[in-house]
C-alpha cells in the first residue's frame, strides 16, 4: 500500500454550471474561466507539493481539455465521481482511495490558500487522528483527510450551507472518531471573494 493520495474534486467547466454564485458580478463565460483558473491553480499546488500522488475526481466529462492540461502537470489519474449527491461522491472517493493508500486527502478546486505547508500539516495530523478537517470561513470545509472513513460522517449533512463543518464535527464525535482541525481558510465562491483571488493570482 502506498503512503498518501490527494484527490481533487473538479467539475467540467460548462458555462452556466460552474461558479454560478458569482453571477451577476461575472457573466457565464467569465465564471467558467474563473473555475478553470482555480482548478488549474489547485492542480499546480497539489502536484508541486510532492506529498503524494494526485488524482482528479471529475463531475462531467473527464475528456475536457481542462483536465488534459491538468494531466500534463503530473496528475496521476482522472476518474469520474461516483454516487448521488456530494456526500456520496466524497465518501466513495475516500473509500476507494483508502483501498490503495494509507492516507487520503480530498480537496475542492475553490481554495487557492491551500499550499504545500497546509497539505503537510494535514498528513502530519493523521498520524494521531482518523480524520483531519480544514474549516472554511463560510462554514464548510476546504479539506478532509482520512486514514479511515465511515458513511455516517457524510449522511444527512446539509451540503452547501454554513452548517457543513459543524454537522460533520457532530457526526465525527458521535461516532467516537479521533479528529483534528487545521486553521480556517477562505473559498472563492462569491463576488466578495474575488479580491482575495486577484491578490493571490497577482502575486505571481
Order of alpha helices (4+ residues) and beta strands (2+ residues): beta-alpha-beta-alpha-beta-alpha-beta-alpha-beta-beta-alpha-beta-alpha
